[in-house]
C-alpha cells in the first residue's frame, strides 16, 4: 500500500470515528446521560503498577514490571502491555 492510499484509508477511518462519536454524543444527550471515562477501572489489582507506569509514559518500565509479575517473555509482555494501553484489558 503506497502512502497516498494509506493516507486515504486513514482519513476514511478518522471520518467514520468522528461520525460514531457524534452519534454517541447525540444518544447520550437524548437520554440525558453523562459519560464518565474511568480508564483503568477494569485493570486487575496485580497489574495496577503496570497501568500506573503506562499513565506516566513509562512503557518500557511497564513491560519490565509485567514481566516480573507474570514471568512472561519480552514479546508476550509487550503484547499484553499494548493491550492494557489500548484499554483491552
Phi, psi and omega per residue, in radians:
X1 nan 2.188 3.138
X2 -1.389 2.975 -3.070
X3 -1.062 -0.703 -3.111
X4 -1.129 -0.779 3.131
X5 -1.120 -0.732 3.120
X6 -1.089 -0.783 3.132
X7 -1.109 -0.682 3.093
X8 -1.124 -0.731 3.126
X9 -1.102 -0.805 3.125
X10 -1.120 -0.629 3.102
X11 -1.129 -0.742 3.104
X12 -1.109 -0.691 3.113
X13 -1.119 -0.789 3.129
X14 -1.061 -0.703 3.111
X15 -1.146 -0.709 3.125
X16 -1.136 -0.717 3.111
X17 -1.112 -0.745 3.125
X18 -1.067 -0.727 3.093
X19 -1.088 -0.761 3.117
X20 -1.090 -0.702 3.108
X21 -1.112 -0.733 3.111
X22 -1.105 -0.736 3.125
X23 -1.110 -0.762 3.121
X24 -1.088 -0.774 3.099
X25 -1.057 -0.718 3.114
X26 -1.063 -0.810 -3.131
X27 -1.098 -0.797 3.124
X28 -1.054 -0.773 3.118
X29 -1.104 -0.781 -3.116
X30 -1.061 -0.669 -3.139
X31 -1.547 0.021 -3.130
X32 0.979 0.799 3.123
X33 -1.929 2.685 3.070
X34 -2.044 2.232 3.098
X35 -1.515 2.234 3.094
X36 -2.050 2.023 -3.119
X37 -1.419 2.082 3.115
X38 -2.137 1.234 -3.136
X39 -1.077 2.464 3.101
X40 1.524 -0.056 -3.101
X41 -1.203 -0.383 3.134
X42 -1.739 0.189 3.121
X43 -1.346 2.226 3.084
X44 -1.027 2.553 -3.094
X45 -0.928 -0.637 -3.101
X46 -1.213 -0.267 3.141
X47 -1.850 0.130 -3.112
X48 -1.079 -0.606 3.096
X49 -1.095 -0.727 3.118
X50 -1.069 -0.812 3.126
X51 -1.074 -0.763 -3.138
X52 -1.064 -0.715 3.109
X53 -1.119 -0.702 3.088
X54 -1.085 -0.718 3.131
X55 -1.083 -0.486 3.132
X56 -1.532 0.009 -3.128
X57 1.384 0.353 -3.093
X58 -1.861 1.198 -3.037
X59 -1.132 -0.755 -3.135
X60 -1.077 -0.738 3.092
X61 -1.129 -0.609 3.097
X62 -1.132 -0.722 3.102
X63 -1.113 -0.761 3.111
X64 -1.066 -0.773 3.132
X65 -1.100 -0.712 3.123
X66 -1.088 -0.743 3.135
X67 -1.086 -0.713 3.131
X68 -1.138 -0.758 -3.102
X69 -1.191 -0.639 -2.985
X70 -1.944 -0.178 -3.060
X71 1.125 0.380 3.129
X72 -1.342 2.713 3.020
X73 -1.265 3.002 -3.061
X74 -1.062 -0.861 -3.076
X75 -1.092 -0.740 3.121
X76 -1.139 -0.711 3.131
X77 -1.156 -0.737 3.120
X78 -1.073 -0.776 3.132
X79 -1.096 -0.731 3.134
X80 -1.143 -0.748 3.135
X81 -1.160 -0.643 3.064
X82 -1.050 -0.745 3.125
X83 -1.132 -0.725 3.086
X84 -1.064 -0.779 -3.113
X85 -1.081 -0.608 -3.136
X86 -1.521 0.044 3.101
X87 1.347 0.405 -3.108
X88 -1.643 0.064 3.103
X89 -1.958 nan nan
